[in-house]
């Protein structure tokens, strides 16, 4: 990877167009000056356009020459990538394995990703051109979220605390600590403020806001209050990790984003991002499977599932998975897990096979001596 790292560093150094902003401003100034001159003296139009043409030609040649470094760095980086990764990723794709269920699903996923990423103008354009049905209220919710996140970047907790207070009941139902964490960070922010009134302001803030959290967070409040004993030397105190944490603001911003999305019934990360990342993790395995299939002249015949198991990190596991102990197949909505009266669980298809398709046929549990009929089994939800 040394060659790739070298070319990437070169691209990072030379691949920015920021240094050409002044040149672009110079061209804009020339265009504006020409327009004003022509407006003031229309009879000089031909002369001014000739001057403009000469200036634009000179500017174009200058920019083409000066951008050689950028295009050279891009070209070398692309070449070293092509040389290092000689892989045809189409070998990992089987268009017949996952039938398309709607032409606009991808468009909708991209639009939702743009909204969640805060790129509202681009999302609006895509929604309009692709004729997507995405509620304006949802987009407004994310606008509010980014407004609050921008306030957090400025170390202003007011909007976030106001939002959390308005959602207090729903946050409490989900067991969220967000509102208290926001108040705690505000207390810490006041306590560690460089002006001499920080501790006094923090104490007043605690008296006004911590009482409502006393029943649930008494130990945490006590910890914050004890910090007054070490205010002259917080760094050496037992509370240094709480009051001097460099990641406190990033942590609360992440927690706020997570809870905000949760109340909307959405995951904190974009599904499009997670799908692309999971695909990147699975790609090497699928490429190897595709290579083996070509050698053995076999085809990927399974539908709506992968031919091999792809181990994904725990953060990608969003729901419980049950594998039927009889058929060794993973249960689905069409083939859900069913619990027999004895307490053992098998897949619905396995239940049907054991009873030979007769809902009144008695059969023996494969794991204990008890007998039952299919109608006695109940669906299990994980």
Secondary structure by P-SEA (a helix, b strand, c coil): caaaaaaaaaaaaccccccaaaaaaaaaaaaaaaaaaaaacccaaaaaaaaaaaaaaaaaaaaaaaaaaaaaaaaaaaaaaaaacccccccccccccccccccaaaaaaaaaaaaaacaaaaaaaaaaaacccccaaaaaaaaaaaaaaaaaaaccaaaaaaaaaaaaaaaaaaccaaaaaaaaaaaaaaaaccccaaaaaaaaaaaacccccccccaaaaaaaaaccccccccccccccccccccaaaaaaaaaaaaaaaaaaccccccaaaaaaaaaaaaaaaaaaaaaaaaaacccccccccccbbbbbccccccbbbbccccccccccccbbbbbccccccccaaaaaaaacccccccccccccccccccccbbbbcc
